[in-house]
Amino acid sequence: MKTEILRLLREREDYVSGQELCGRLSVSRTAVWKIIRQLKEEGYLIEAVQNRGYYLSGGPDLVTREEISSRLNTKWAGHPTVFLNMTDSTNNEAKRLAEAGAAHGTLVVAEFQEAGKGRRGRSWSSQAGTGIWMTIVLKPEFSPSQASMLTLVAAMAVADGIRKATGLKAGIKWPNDIVLAGKKVCGILTEMSSEPDYINHVVVGIGINANLTEFPEELREKATSLLLEGEQPVRRAAVIAAVWEAFELYYDQFLKTADLSLLKPAYESRLLNRDQKVCVLDPVGNWEGIARGIDENGRLLVEPEDGMVQGERLSGEACLRAVDSGEVSVRGVYGYV
């Protein structure tokens, strides 16, 4: 009931009468009053005026289940939402829930992670009250070989969610780093449990530097936050809701083909690497070229600087080499992007 009252108060730009709340929720005035009192104790600014009702004028920056659910406008993404004050990592918790039978779309959000994870086993700083740490459980029916593309789907959703909630023009550094002003603001980690021919579950973890005000010296040239770039704190729950609303739309499009063919133009419009000189860090030898976009499987298409592909000098589209994120890394020649 707390979620529904929050949603009704937030949707209305004027007072909502106690009688209307009782009627909409089929509860007593006493029940409504108790919830209003709880919300006030949690820091919500709710004005109560006799003969007018209740008005929500502000509130704390919370990422609780009720706060997120009251903002979500989705059919399945984020339903249900599980909130934890502390966990080892939201990916680990999501995997535990998935193995216990959690439904497709279950969202895990934590205020603090003790062991946040990034790509290639790296740790991820997860300060309480400053970041967004969340993971969604997916139970798709397509082939395990196609699951890695969900990372790019998530990157599009995060870029869009940040733009919608904050107005900041976030872009993507292939394959899934979200970038503002040339610095990383978000990391995405996708993990899968599968058999040779089917997927048990996929978890997509997202960590966003939301209201961080400073970074360790070794990260200051590469990392930033929504607060630092927007010069004001952000409502983390608003960002969370916007991300999953975008993700649901993109995921449903992805399912139509089980590849990125329908999403390719939208992804490339957000791709900061496009038409930029990049260095491909390949185990067999680094090489440089110009990034031209992605293919339908999410691989980065790079035009080698020397025009050589498999020992043969080519030109035009035939010169493009497809780079797989699972095999190599890509960095900018003149900077992070």
N, C-alpha and C positions, 0 to 999 in steps of 0.2 A: 504493500500500500504506500510505503514511503516513496518508491519510485514513481508511482502514478501521481501522487500529490506534487512532487517536484516537477514532473512533466507538465501538469496542468498550470502550475504557477509560472513556469518558465515560458510557456506558450502564450500566456496572457500578458499584455502590456498594461493591464489595469488590475484592480482588485478582483479577487475571486471570492464569492460569498461562501460562507460555511455551509449554507444550505445546498449550493450547487455541488460542492465537494462531496457532501453526504449523498446526494442523489446520484452523482456520477460513479461513486465507489460503493454505493449500497452499504454504508456504514453509519454509525451514530455520530453526533456532534462531538461527543466525548472522545471517540476514537480519533477523529480528525484533530482535535485539540492536542491529544497526546503526541501525535506524529509531528505537528507543528512545533511543539515544545522540544522534541528530540532534535529536529532540524536546527532550531535556534541554538541548542547546546553544542551542536557540531560546527557552529560558526556561520550558518546561513542568516542573512539579514532579512527578516520577514516582519513587515509592519502589519499589525492587527488593529483595524478600526471598526468600531461598533456600527452596525447597519451597512457596512461596506464589504467587510471580509478581510482577506489576506493578500498582501502584495510582496513579491520577492524582489528586493532591490539590490541584492548582491550575495556573495557567498565566498567560502574559502576555495582554494585550489585543491580539490580532492579528486582522487581517482577510484573511489569506492564503487561497488557494484551499482548502488542506487544512482549515484551521480552520472555514471557512464550510461546506464540503461535509460535514464530519463532523457538523454540526448540522442540516443541511437535511433536512426530511421532506416532499419534494415529488416529483411525478411528472415534471414538465418544467421548472418555474420554477427557474432557477439551474443547469441542466444543459446545457452545462458552465458552470463559473465561471472567469472570467479575472481574475487579480489582477495589478495593476501598481503598482509603488512610486510612479511618477510618470507623469502624462499631461497633455495640454492640458485635456481634460475627458472624463469618462466617456461623455457623450453623443456627442462626436466620435469617440471610439474605438469605441463601439458601432455608429455609422453606418458606419465603415470596415469593421468586421467583417461587418456585414449585407450591405454591397455586395460583399464577398468570398465570400459564401455561408454565413455563420454561421447556425446553426439557430435556430428559434423557441425562446425560453426562455434563450438565452445571456445570462449575467449578467457585466457588467464592473464590477469594484470597484477603486478606487484609494486609496492611502494619502494622496496629495497631488495636487491639480489646479492647474496653472499658470494656467488660464483658465476657471474654473468659471463657469457661466452660469445666470441666472435668467430669469424672464418679461420680455418686452419688452426684451430685450437687456441687462438689468442683469447686473453681475458678481456672483459669489457667493464669499465668502471660504472657502477650503478648507485650513485649517491641518492639517499632517501630525500623525497620531496622536490627533486630537481629534474628528474628525467621521466621518460615514458618507457616502461619495460613490459612488454606484452607478447603473447604467443597465441595463435589460433590453431585449433585442431581441425584438420580436413580429412575426409574419408572419400577420396575420389575413386572412380571406377576405370580410369584410363591406365595405360601401361606405366610401370615404374620408370621406364626410360624417359618419360615425358615430365616427371615431377620436378626436375631441376628448373624448368621454365617458370614455375610458380614464383621463384625468387624475383624474376623480372616483372611478373604481374604485381607482386607486392611492392616493388620499387615504384612503379607507376602510381599505385594507390597512395603511397606515402608522399610522393611529390605533390599529388593533387590535394591530399588531405591537408598538408602544410599550407599550400596556397589558399585553400578555402578558409581555413581556420585563422590564419595569420596575415594573409596577403603577401607573404614572402615568396619570391619566385624560385622555388627549389627546382634543381635539375638532377639528372642522373649521370654518374660516372659508371660506365659499364663495368660489371653487369648490374650491380645493385647498391652502390654507395649513393646516398642522397647528399647533395652538395649545395651550399649557400656561399656566395662570395668566394668561391674557390676552395672552400674548406668543408670537411666531412661533418655532417650533422646527425647522421643516422646510419646504423648498420643493420643488415638483415641476414638471418641464418635459418636456412631450411634444412630439416632433417626428416628422414623417412624410415619407416619400418615396413618391410615388404618381403614377399616371396618371389621366386623367379618370374611369375606371370601375373601377380596382382599386388596391390598396395593394401597394407593393413591400415596405416594412417600416415599422414604427413603433418608436421608441425612447422609453422612459419613464425619465427621469432623476430621481433622488431624492437630495437632500442634507439630512442630519439633523445638527443641532448636538448631538453626543453628549456629549463630555467637555470642552467649552470652559468655561473658568473666568471669562472676562471678554470684553466686547465693546467696540468703539469707543464713545465717549461718545454719538455720534449714534444708536446702535442700542440703547442700554441700556433704553430705555423700550418698545421694540418686539420685541426678540429675547431668547431665553433658550436654555438647553441642558438636556438630560436630567440632567446632573450637578447643575446649579444647582437644578433643581426637585426632584430626588430626594435631594439632599444626599449623594450618593455616586457614584463612577464606575460606568459601565455597561459590560458586555461587548458591544462593538459587534457581534461576530459573532452573538451571541444575538439582538440586535435585527434584524439582517439576515435571519437565518433565519426569525424570526417574521413579518416583513413579507412575505416571498415565499410563505410557507405560506398566509397570509391572501389574498394577491393571487391565487394560483392558484385558490382556491375562488371568489372573487368574479368573476374573469375567466371561469371556466367557466359561472357563472350568467349573466353578461352575454351570452355567446355564444348562449344559448337564445333571446333576443329581439333581440339587437344594439341594445338600449337599456337604460335604467335602471329600467324598470317593475318588475322583480323585486327590484331593490336599493334602490328609493326609500325604503321604510320604514327600512331599516338606515342609509342615508345620513342621512336626516333626524334619526334618533335621535342622531347625532353632530354635527349641524349647530348650531354655537354662535350663528349669526345668526338662527336660527328664532325668530319672534315678537319680534325685536329691531328697534329703529328703525335704519334704515340710510340712507346717502346714496348715491344712484346717480350716479356721475360720467359723465354722458352728453355726448358731443361737441356735441349740439344744446342742451344745457342741463341742469344738475344738478337733481335733485329728490329728495325724501325720502319714505319710506314704511316700512311694517312688512314684514319678510321673513316669508313664510309657509311656505316649503319649496321643493322643486324639482319640475319636471315630468319626464316620462319621458326627455326629451332632456338633462337636466341643467341646464336654465335655471332661474335663481332667480325664484321667484314673489313679486312685491312688491306690496303693497296701497298705492297712492299715498295720501299724507297728505290730499290734497285730493279724492280719489275720482274724479279725472278720467282717462279713458282715451281717447286720440285725440279730445280735445275734448268728450267726452260724460261726464256725471256718472253713475257706476254704483255698485252696491252688491253685497255678497256676493262669491261666486266670480267673477262677471262683472267685478269691479273689479280683479282681479289682472293685473298686467303681467308678461310673461315677459322676463327680462333675460339676454342672452347674454354670456358672459365674453369672447368674442372681440371684442366691440364696446364694452363699458363696464367700469368698475371699480366695486366697491362697498366702502365703508368704514363703520365704525360711527359714529354721530353722537356718542356719548359716550366713545369710545375706539377702540382698534384693531379690535375685533370689533364 
